[in-house]
Amino acid sequence: MQLLKNEKYQAMVNWLIETFPHWEALDRKSLFISGASGMIGSLLIDMIMFHNQSISVENRCLVMATSRSEEAAQARFASWLGREDFFYFPHDISQPLPSLPRLPDLLIHAASTTHPAQYVSEPINTIFANVQGCKNMLELATQKPGTRFLLLSSVEVYGENRGDVDYFDEDYCGYLNCNTLRAGYPEAKRLCEAMCQAYQKEKAMDTVILRLPRIYGPTMRMSDTKAIAQFIKNALAGEDIVLKSEGNQLYSYAFVGDAVLGMLYMLTAGENGQAYNLADAGSDIVLKDLAAMLAEMAGTKVIFDLPDNWERAGYSTATKALLLAEKLKSIGWKAQYNMKNGLHLTLEILREEERNGI
């Protein structure tokens, strides 16, 4: 997809840029991000690069980015390649990092397998892209005093709701069976968070953690096997929405633009050593209601197709996972999109991409 040619996508990016009030905090900074071509990282890069175009050359933020697939990145970042304020190189973040053009002022570890099929087919990489990648990024961060490190973590670190709360605050700890294939993802995220605390204490590092709910949006990959991604693909194709369970799971979701705004607030206003939840009540929804909402938008219906054992192995067993985000809101963040308008915009942009054959 060449989203940067999409007028609706451009309008969304410009709106998000206007919404964030602290761009001056990124002036003349250098930022390094792993997982750059993923759903979240790619939108962050587009926002920074669009913003760079509106300011003087000497004040621009240098974006240094890496991901595993050079081919995907070349297509995704075609508009930015060759610019002096953008540097990309392909790399497996679980391997030692090469030298960068500059030591970064800001680092974001966003590289991770992120959907059920990958958890089952790449269980080892699921762990090491998170854990070893986090270590490599943290070690890089130690080379320059005052560097801020942002870890993208997940609602999954909380495990399953024990039935004693409606919302998870940042101190909650639920049940997690670590002796399963699926546990590689949440356990890896937990260990990454523990490493952030270790580096913050032992090496006086500046680290912040953003725990994300389930994310969706127009930068999603068509290979994504998360339930909401499958629903969106069904809706785009004008097909019935296929629900792989009874659909009673109650989860927090967030539009990708709101996730990126959360990252920017964490980079500029998050408190060193702290973890923050990102969520909004306007995007908390039961899975079968989410399916029904997309079916209504597509003019189709919801059908049930229970998964086989291979599919089920990659799915979360959590039935209620709602995040309390008052801590993040206290530093200025607020959601710009609720579930309905976020899904509507996602479908609009992706349908335009299909019409253009991009």
Summary of the structure (lengths in Angstrom):
residues: 358
radius of gyration: 19.3
end to end distance: 5.4
largest distance: 56.3
contacts: 1216
relative contact order: 0.14
helix: 45%
strand: 17%
